[in-house]
Amino acid sequence: MNTITGTPPLVLLAGHWLGAWAWDEVLAHLPSHSAHALTLPGLDPGDADRAERTLDDQVAAIVDMLTTLDAPAVLVAHSGANAPVSVVLDRHPERVRRVVWVDSGPWDGRAFAPDLPAEARDLLLPAFDALAQQASLEGLTPDLLERFRERAVAEPASVLRQSVAWGNEARHHVPTTLVCCSLPSAHVHELAGAGHPMFAEVARLTRAESVDLPTGHWPMWSRPRDLARVILAAARQD
């Protein structure tokens, strides 16, 4: 635990199309010595080879970050960051103190977009009317949407096509906080209990709590201060 702030290391990872910049408003409310936002490989617009980056590259970047810290970290994973974080939990559960899923949850290992055309090198951020059919835009002002559009980076196809086979049941026993935004926690657990494929892994968690933070799928922009409070409260648990 960080002796300066009383907070364990925090590693914040945003979902598809987003880099570390997506957490700026949340970081303003977190201890600066403890919180680290990471841009996953493939999502750095300055990387000329970014479209070739893979899920394994993303996993390696998270593990590299964890090795630089002085204690097991709290991983804060939003949306599509659930894929690399779930792999980290499978391979290195001892390095994770807690995982905080932000409108997300443990990944089931299947490719996110197995039907992506073979010639596609990446996936652009969709038009917002199409995106709204997949994820709630509640709380996002026109200015926030404009920034999202301007700064979004196409998601590498190699990340979206990759699947994994699990090897370590210990991933289910890492302390977990589910931050439920676009769906209330009661509905999430109902779907998990019913075996819904998107939520089936939630039913396998043995040390999980849920926190409701009603808003859309990008609470780091719509409710950044409140999200920071939820993250801190989760991180400071024993």
N, C-alpha and C positions, 0 to 999 in steps of 0.2 A: 504493500500500500504506500502511496506517496506520503511521505512524512510531513511535507509542507502543507498539503491541502486536506489530508485525511481521506482522500479519494483514491481508489485504485486506478491504474492506467485505463483510459478509455480510448478505444479505436473505433472511429465512426466511418461507416461504409455506405455510400448511397447506391441506389438501384440503377437500372438501365439508363443510359444516356447522360449520366451525371458524374461529376468529379468531386473532389474535396470541397470545392467552392459551394456546393449545395448546402453545406452545414454552417456557413458563415454566421447566420443569425442565431443558430443554436450555440455555437462556440462562444458567442458573446456572453452567454449565461452559464458557462462551465468553467471550472478552474483551468487556467491556461497551462499550468504545469502538468496536468493530468490528461488533457484531451488532445487527441491526434486524429485529424481527418485524413483519409488516404484516398488518392485517386487510383483506382484499379487499372492494371495494364489493359490497354485497348481503349481507354477513355481519356487519354491525354492528347489534346489536339496537336501538341507539338511533337508527337512521336510519329515519325514518317512511316513506321512499320506497324502502326497500331492495329490495322485491320487483320494482321496475322497473329495477334495475341490470342491466347487460349485460356480456357478455364484453369488449366494447370498453372499458367503464368500468374493468374489472379490469386490462386491459392498460395503460390510461392511468395508473392508480394506480401500477403497477410502474415505468413509465417516469418518472413524476414523482419517485418515490423515487430512481431511478438518477441523475437530473439533480442531486440534492442532494448526491451523494457526490463525494469528491475523486479517485476512481479507478474503473476498471471493477470491477464487483462480482461476487462469487460468489452466484448465485441458488440457494437450497436449496428445492426444490419437492417437496412431499409429495402423493401421490395425485392428486386432481382439480385441484390447482394446476398440473398439467402443461399444461392448455389455455392459460391466459393466458401462462404462461412460454414455451411453444412459440411463441406469436405474437410475444412480445418478441424471441426469438431470431431469428425470421424478419425482423422489421422493424429491429431494432437490435443485431445481433450484436456490433458494436464496443464496446458498453457492458457486455458480459458477459465477465468473465475466465474463468469456469468455471461450469457448471451441475451441481449435485448433485441427482440424482433419488432421493428417499427412497421406496422401495417404489413406484416410479413410473417414468415414462419419457417420451420425446417423443411428443406427441400426433399422430394421423394427420389431424386436421382435420375429422373427421366429428362431427356433433352427438352429445353424450353421451346424450341422451334424446329422440330425434326423435319418439317415439310418446307423449310426455307429453300427456295430454288438453288440448285447446285451452283449456278453462276454468281449468286449473291455473295459479296464479300462482307457486307454489313447490313444493319437494319436501321433506317432513319427513324427519328421521332415522328410518329404519325401526325396527321392533322388532328387538332384538338377535338373536333366533333367525333372523330373515330376513336381517339384515345379515351374519351369520356364514356364510351360503350364498354370499356375494359376496366377503368379505374376512375374513382370519383375525383372530380376537380373542385369539389367544395372548398371554399375559402381562398381560392386563388384569384387574385385581382387581375385585371388586364395587364398591369405593369409586371406582375409576377409571371404571368403567362408569356409575356414578351421576352423577359429575361430567360425563361426556360427555353424558348425557341432559339434565342440568339446563342446560348451557351451550350446547348445540347450537342453531344458527340454521338455519331452513329455507333450502335453496339456491334462489336465484331461477330460475324456469322459463326466463326469457329467456337466462340463461347456459347452461343445459342444452340448449336447442334450437338454439343458434347453431353454425354450421359456418364454416370459413374456406377460402380458396384460398391456397396458398403462392406466394411470389414470389421467395424468396432461398435458394439452395442453401447459402449460407454458414452457415446454422443447423446443418448437419450437421458443420461443422468446428470448432465451439466446443468446447474441452476439456470432457470430460464424465466424471463419476463416477456409476456406477449403484450405489446402496446396496440390495442385494437382501436382503429380510427374509422375506416369506412364501413366496417361491420362491427356491431357490438359484440363484446366477449361472449355473451350467452349464445349468440348465433354461431360464433366460431366454434364453440365447444359442442354445440348441437350438430354441426356439420362434421366435426371430427368424430364424434360418437357414432354417427351414421356411416362412417367410412368414406366420406367424400374424398376423392383422390387429392384435391388440393390441400386438404386438412388432415389427412389420415396420420401423418407423422406427429401431429400435435397430440393425438390420443396416446402415443407411445412415450411421451415425456413423463418423467417421474418426479421432477422437482420444479414444477411450473406454477407461475402466478399470472394473472391477467389484470391489466389496467385499461380502463376505457378512457380514450381521449377523442371524443367525437369531432370529426372533421373529415377532410378528404384524404386522398392517398399520399399527399406530400405535406405532412404536418410540420416538417422542418421550415416550411414557408408560411403555412397558415396559422400555426400555433407554436412558434419557436421557443418562447419562454416557458410555456407549459410543458413542451416536450423535454426541454432541458431539466426541468424539475423532476419529471418522471424518470429520466435517465439517472440523475443523481441519486434519487431515492432507491432505485434498483441497485445501483452500483455500491451503495454504502451498506447494504445488507451483509450480514455475516455469511 
